[in-house]
Amino acid sequence: MNGPGDVLSLDRATLQAELSGSELLPYGEVLEGVLTGDPLLSVRADTAEDCWRILEPVLKAWARDSAPLEEYAAGSDGPEGWRAD
C-alpha cells in the first residue's frame, strides 16, 4: 500500500478484521437490517428499481421465446453456438 510521502514507495501492511459471529442465517441478517433500518446489506430503492427496469424486458423476451435462453452443462465451455473454435 502507499504510505505518506513518496507515492511510488510501497509498504507492506497487515489487514486484521474481526467479523461478528451472528446467530442468524445470512438471509436473516438481511431481514434484520431491513427491519432495523441498517442499509449495509441491502440496496437503495432507486438502485433496485433501475435493476428491474433493465431486467424486466429480458424476462419478458424469454417468456415470449423471442430471445431464447440457451442452456448448457455446468463446467462446460458454454452453449454450442458460442464456441470460438
N, C-alpha and C positions, 0 to 999 in steps of 0.2 A: 504494500500500500504506500501511497505517497504520504510523506510526513511534512511538517512545516519546513520552510526553507526551499532548497533546490527541488523543483518539480520533477526533475529527471532522476532523483535519488529515491530508490525504493527500499523500504524496510520490511522485515517480517513482523507479522502480528498474529497473535493467537486469539481466536474468537471463542468466547465462552458464553453460554446461554443456559439458563435453567427454564425448561418448559414446564408449565403447570400440569400436574397429574390430575386431570379432570376425571370424575367418576361417570361422566356422561359419554355416550357414544358420539361420534362426530356429528351426526345429524342433530342429535340432542343439543350439542353445543351451538349449532347454528340457530336452532329454535330458541334457545335460551337468550342468545344475543338479540334476536328479533323482539322477544318479549321484554327484555330489559333496556332496549334502545341502544345496544352496543353494535355499531355498524361494522366492526372489524371483519367478521366472517360472511358478510352479505354485500350485495352491490346496491348502488343508488338506484332509485326508481327510474330515473331518466336513462340510465345505462341499460337496465333490464328491458325497458320499452324499446330502446334502439336495437337491442339484440333481437327482439321478437319482430321488429319491423324488417330486419334483414332476413331472418329465418323463415317467417311465415310464407312468403312466396315460394320458397324452396319446398316446404312441406306440402303446399297446395299443388305444385307441379308434380311431385312424387305421387300424390293421391290421384291425380288425373292421368298418371303414367306418361306425361309429356316430357319428363326428364327422368328416364329410368334409373333406378338405384342399382348399381352393379354390385353384386355380392361376390366375395372371394374368401378363400380359406385364411384363417389367422396364420401369420407367419409366412405367407406366400409373398410373391412379388407384386401382388395386386391383381386387378381384373385383366383378363387376356388382352383386351384391346388397348391396354395402357402400356404394354411392354415395348421398350425401345430396343429390340434385338439388333 
